[in-house]
């Protein structure tokens, strides 16, 4: 009896030593992770260190961290970091989707020591799956799952244990907030970089637009563009062709933001290059259309108005490529819409744009605008409209070109009454004072 009691005591001591040694190892691992990971590290380095420590301590073939991107997406997780010492470092698609789907639904630890026989992963039996055992725990921040910490193929016989699950859960709890902070910091840095790039792009774009019209005796001219975002797809320009002719244009690129701004600068460079080579307004628009067609995709196009003022002949020649019809107010109050031209730029490779030449005398007034002006909406989803625009012009037509331009923009803003600007707003005003 004494011998049996002694043996029993020895066994209890041995088990207690094992438990204490394991506790020390766990504490050492947690301390290593806590010491290694700090807030100044990048997200990838934090995840790499965490997986490296776990993989070494738990004797694993592979480990992965999958961060939750968009919960409503078909595949909401993206594998941010994966570590492995075998060639089997890619999860089969079916297993990947089943695992992430289960974790989203249950948000609790998952321990599997016979993957092929587990009913939760039916359908992968016939696939060449390199994963035999797995242990996955959610990364939770204030009850919200931000990702999954997963370990694959434990080398020791018997697979993962409840102790492994408990330890990995502690590691996940300890690391989740640090991971989330690092991710938020990366997103903030990316946002700041993007904002700085947009600021520089807006500065460059603003410098591309003319501050004022070149001197052109006998005419009062003003232009302005107000982008809906930091950068826009509208533009206007003036080009002196010779001593008595001034070309002007206004374009509106499909879309908004950086893509539209890049295409806008392309169109501006094209028109400037073709204006001096073209014999007429229609010819310039035709050349610009051809070059835009070959430098853009099918879904990108631009509406465009191009005109030439001749102060010796007192004429206005123009071609309208699918743009809003500019408003030409005659001295006697008559209103004419400038419609002659053709389709939008960039749709067809070859297209002959028509042009029209009209008299432009003292007292006449021309207003060219982009659709951001008439399409501006108020809180009742009512549009400003071209009739309202014409009324504002008639009411203030005796103003200078710059003054009338400001009156129009002010009227649009008053009408919108604080509603966000949906589209770029661009105006050209050309007066021939009496």
Residue, then its C-alpha position, 0 to 999 in steps of 0.5 A: x500500500x505504501x509503495x502504491x501510495x508513493x507511486x501515486x504521489x510521484x505520478x501526481x508530481x510528474x503531472x503537476x510538473x508537466x502542467x507547470x512546465x506547460x504554464x511556464x511555456x505558455x507564459x513565455x510565449x505570451x510574453x514573447x508575443x507581447x514584447x515582440x509586437x508593439x504599436x510602431x510596427x507595420x501590420x504585416x510585421x505584427x502578423x508575421x511575428x505572431x505566426x512565427x511564435x505560434x508556429x514554433x511553439x505549437x509545432x505547426x506546419x502552417x499558420x495564417x491570419x485572415x482579416x475580415x474585409x467586407x462582411x457582406x462580400x462573397x469572400x469577405x476574408x483576405x489572407x493578410x499573412x501566411x507562414x508555412x514550411x511546406x509546399x502546401x501553402x494554399x488552401x483549397x478554395x472549397x475549404x477556404x470558403x467553408x472555413x471562413x463561412x463557419x467562422x463568420x456564422x459562429x464566431x467561436x473557436x474551431x478545432x478539427x483533428x480529422x478534416x476528411x471525416x468532419x461533417x462541417x467540411x463535406x465536399x472536400x473528400x475527393x480533393x487533394x487537401x493538404x490540411x489534416x488538422x486545423x485550429x481556428x479562433x476569431x480575432x475579436x475587438x469589443x465583440x466585433x470579429x475583425x479576422x481569424x487566426x488559423x493553425x494547420x497540421x500540428x506535427x505531434x500525434x493526436x493533433x490539437x488539444x483543448x489546451x492548444x485551443x485555450x492558448x490560441x484564444x488567449x493569443x488572439x485576445x491579446x493580439x486583436x486590438x494591436x492588429x486592429x490599431x495597426x490596420x486602422x493606422x495603415x488605412x489612415x496613412x493610405x487615406x492621407x497619402x491619397x488626400x495629398x495626391x488629390x491635393x497635388x492633382x487639384x493644384x496641377x489641374x488648376x494650373x492647367x486651366x487659364x486664370x483669365x482669357x488672353x487680351x482680345x480687344x472688343x470682347x469681355x470674356x471670363x471662365x471658371x470651373x468648380x469641380x464636384x470633387x478635388x479634381x474634376x472632368x470639366x475644363x475650358x481653355x482659350x487659344x489665340x490663333x492669330x492677331x484677330x482670332x481667338x479659339x475657346x472651348x469647354x469639355x465635359x469628361x464622363x465620370x468624376x475624380x482622378x480618371x476624369x481629370x487624367x482624360x481631361x488633361x489628355x483632351x486639353x493637350x490634344x485640342x491645344x495641339x490641333x487648334x493651330x493646325x486646323x482650318x476650321x472649328x469642325x476640323x479641329x473637333x474632328x481631329x480631337x475626336x480621332x485622337x481621343x478615340x485612340x487613347x481611351x476605352x469604349x466607355x470613356x467619352x467627352x461632350x465638347x464645344x469649340x468656338x472661334x471668335x473673329x473680331x475682324x469679321x465679327x463672327x462666331x464659328x463653332x462645332x458642338x460635339x454632343x454638349x449642352x447647347x450654349x445660349x446665345x443672347x442677341x442684342x434685341x433679346x432673342x435667344x439662340x441655342x448653338x446645336x450644330x456639330x455632331x456626336x460626343x468625342x471618342x465614340x466613333x473613329x471617323x466622324x465629320x463634325x459640322x460647323x456653323x458661322x454666325x454674326x457676333x456683334x456689339x450687345x451679343x452675349x454667349x454663355x457656354x456651360x457644363x451640365x453641372x449647372x442645369x442638373x444641380x438639385x435642391x433638397x426636393x430633387x428639383x433641377x436648376x434647369x436651363x430655363x432658370x439659367x436663361x432667366x438669371x442671364x437675362x436678369x443680369x446680362x448687363x453685368x461684366x462677363x466675370x460678374x455674370x459668371x459669379x451671379x450664375x454660380x451664386x444662383x445655383x448655390x442658392x437654389x441647391x440650398x446646401x445640397x452636395x454638388x453632384x457634378x462639376x460646374x464650368x462656365x464660359x461667358x463671352x460678351x461683345x459690349x456695346 
